[in-house]
């Protein structure tokens, strides 16, 4: 019974966030305020505290590499597997079928189910995952599909039957060079403007150098770290919505199928391949069942102008993932 109390509480917080939005206490876009608080303050604090309070060693770098592979493989697989699908469907599946919501979902769930010592494992997983979630996912999708993400695709462009539209040819060499520089600057800005990503890089440096951070830092950040779970689950509830059309249901079903296929494959690979302790492998398995990250709502809005459907995808898979993680925690004893 004790193993399911925390997940039930998390589920209740998600439903409360959705209920508050439905009765008008939250507006549709109020989640953006919570998102800024979580990403720029609470999540970085939780990452720093988890590193300071729990042991970590160089062997966990295998988990970082595994997290990076788990984020890259799905987006490339979906690209090749959907070559004849409409452009809008391909973009939505690539942006929402890959990447993991670790800091705002998997980390608080893992801490609740396995204790605070397991947090370092999912943090190391997220260091690799965040490379794609922070900017790589959007860059790979727009480049492979030849999409200009400065404005959303029109319904006509999304409905093209044979995949990517032909990019406009730039004949002038200087113009091509300027365009490449602008693209690289935009990608770099997505990385260095992410407080969570920069915190991960800082903690990676701390780990590699063996630097010991002052104890007062952890003491000061503990209240913020403790608030991460509640605010993250409330934000997921604020993102929830209901499908508005059969097309929404079809896209959701497609993304759900892709994510669960890869979740099972990666979970099996984590258990049998990763050269780390069983408890670490179990934490990584939990991460494999995490929903897509909040960044996907931003990228989907840029490309398709449909952040609502991306938020629905996140919230639905968060609820299903929470149930899966609870079941795995009961069945997989280490």
N, C-alpha and C positions, 0 to 999 in steps of 0.2 A: 504493500500500500504506500509506503514511504517513497518508493521509486516513481510514483505517478502523481504525487501531490504537487511538486513544483511545475511539471508540464501542464497540469490542469490550471494552476494559477496563471501561467503564461497565456494559455488559451483564453482564460477569462479576461485578461488584460487586453488581448487583441480584440475580443468581442465588445468590450467596453468602449474601446477607441472607435470601433465601427458604429456602435449604438449612439455615441455622443455626436458623431458626424450626421447620422440619420435624423436625430432630433434637433439638429441645428446648433448644438453647442460648439462644434467645430465646423468651419467652412471647408470647402472642397480642397483648397490649396493651403490650408493651415499646416499640413504635414511638412511643408517646406521649412517652417520655423523650427519644428522639432528636428528635422533633418540636419539643419545647421548646428543646432545644439549638440546632437549626438555625434556628428562627424568631426566637428571642430573642437569639441570640449570633452565630452564623456568618453567616447571611444579611445582617443589618445591617452586619456587618464587611465582607462582600464588596461590598455596595452602596457603602459609603463609599470603600473602596479603589479600586473601578472609577472613581468620579468623580474621585478625587485623581490617579490615574495616567494617565488618558486624557483627551484634549481633548473638549469638548462645547460646543455653541453653541445659540442660541435656536431655530434651525430644527428642532431635535429635538423641540420641543413639538408639532409635527405628528404625531410618532410617539406621543406621549402621548394625543393626541386619537384617533388611530387605534386604540390599544389599548383605550380606553374604549368606542368604537363596537363593536369586535370582541367585547367582553364583554356589551354590552347587546343587540345585535341577535339573537343566538341565543336568549336566554332568552325574549324577546318572541315570536319566530317560533315556537318550540316551544309556547308557551302557546296561540297561536291555531291552530296546526296539529293540536293534540291535544285539541281541545275535547270529543270524544266518547270519549276514552280513560278508563280507570279513574283515580281520583284518585291512587292510589299510583304508577302508571306516569307520570302527568303530573309529579308532584313529583320523582320520581327523574330523569326526563329533563331537567327544567329545572335541577335542582341539579348535574347531572353533564354536561350537554350544553353548558354555557357556562363561560367563565372559563378561565384558563391557568395552569399551574404554571411560572412563570418563574424565580423565585429558586432553587428547589430542583431544577429540571430544565433548563430552556432556557438559563439563564445558564452553568452549568458546561459544557454541551454546546457552546454557541456559543464560549465561551472556548477550548475544546479544538480546535474545528474551524477557527475564524477568527482566533484570537489574542485577547489581553486587550483590545485596542482596541475590539472589537465589543461588549464587555459594556455600554458606556454605552447603546447602541441598545436592548438588551433591557430595561435598567433603566428607560429612558424609556417603553417600551411598558408595563412593569409598573406604572408610576405610574398610568396610566389604568385598567389591568386591575384593580389592587388595590382600587379604589373598589368594584367589584362583588364581588371575591373576599373582601374583609375583612368585609363586612356586607351590601352591596347585594343580592347574590344571594339570600340567605336572606330579606331583607325583601321583595323583589319577589315571590318565590315564595309566601311565606305570605300576603301581602296579596292577590295576584291569585287564589289558590286558596282564600282564606278559611280558612286553617289556623292553628290555635293551636299554636305550636311549644313551648309549655311542657310538652307531653307528646306522645309519638309517636302517630301514627294507629293505630287498631286495624285488624286484618285486614278487618273488616267495612267500616270507613270507607274503607280503601284500595281495596276492590273495588267501590265505587259506580260504576255503569256510565256515568253522564252527567256526570262531572267534579266540580266543586267542590261541597262540601256547603254548605248554607245557614247563614250565620253567625247566632249568637244575637243577637237585636235588643236593644240597650240603649236603653231609653226615657229614662232619666234623663240630663239634659244634663251634670251634674257628673260622673257616672260615665263618660260618653263622653270628656269632657275628661281625666279621670284615666287612662283607658286609652290615649289618644293620647300623653300625656306618658310613660307607662311604656314604650310602644313606641319612642318617640324616644330615651329614655334607654338602652334596650337596644341600639338601633342605634348610638348614639354610643359606648357602651362597647365595642362590637366594633371600632370604629375606633381609639379612643385606647388600647385595651389591646393593639393589635397593634404590636409593636416594629418589624416590617418596614414597615408602613404609615407609622408616625411617622418612620422613617428616610428613607423616600421623600420625605415632606413636607419634612423638614429639608434634604435634598439639593436639592430643587426651589427652596427659598429660597436656598440657597447659589448655585445656578446663576443665579437671577434677580438676585441682589444682587452677584454677582461676588466674593464673599468667598473669600479664600484660607485654607484650613485649614492649621494647622502641620504640617510634614513628619513630626514625631514621631508624630502620630496615625496616619498611614498605615503607618509602620514598626511601630508597636505592634499594628496590626490585621492585618498581612499573614499571620501564622501562622493566625489564625482564618479569614481569607478563603480561604486555601489548603485548609483542611479542609472547606469547604462542599461541594465536589463529591463527595468520598468519603462524607461523612455523609448527604448528600441521596440518593445512589444506594442506600446501604445501607438507608435508611428506606423507599424505594420497595420494595425486596426484602422488608422486614419486613411491608409492607402486602399483599403478594401472597397469594392464596389460590386455590382452585379452585371453579368453580361447583358448587352443591349441588342444583340442580333445573333443569328445563326453563324455569321462569319466570325464573331468574337469567340463563340464556343469552339469553332473549328480551329482557330489559331491557338486557343488555350489548350485544346486537346493535343495538338501537334507538339507544342512546347513541353507539355506535361510528359508525353511519351518519350521525347528525346531526353529530358532531364532524368527520368527514372531509369531509362536504359543505361545512361552513363553513370548514374549513382550506383547502381548494382555492380557494374563492371569495375568502377574505381574502388568500391568498397572491398570487393574480392581481391583486387590487386594490392590494396593497402595492407590487408591482413596477411597475404602470402609473400609479398615482395619486400615491403619496407623493413630495413635492418634496424628496427628500434624495439623498445619494450612493448609487450602486449597492451599495456594501458595507453601508451601513445598511439598505437595502431587503432585502438578502439575509438579514441578521440578523433582521429583522422577519418574514420568511417562515419562518425556523426557529421563531420564537416562535409562529406560527400553528399549527404542528404539535405544540406542547407538549400534554401531557395535562392533565386537570383538576387543580385545586389541592388541597392537603391539606385546606383549609378545607371542601371539599365533603364529606369524610368526617364532619366535625363536624356540618355542617348536615343531612346525610342521616340521621345518628344521631338528631338532635333531632326531625326530622319523621317519619321512617319506622322508627327504631330498627334500622337496618341499615347500620352503618358498614362491616361486612365486605364487602358488595357494592360499596360506593363505593370501598373500598380496592382491590378486585379490578379495578374499572374503571380506576382510576388506574394500577395496575401494568401492566395489559395494554396500555393506550394509551401508556404510557411506552416499552414495548419496541417497539411498532409505530412510535411517533414517532421513536425513536432510529434505527431503520432508515430511515425517510423522510428525516430530516435528513442522514444520511450520504449517501444517494442524491442529495439536492439539492446537497450540497456538492461532489460529484463532477461533477454535470451542469452546475451553474450556476457558471461561472467569471467572477469580476469582477476 
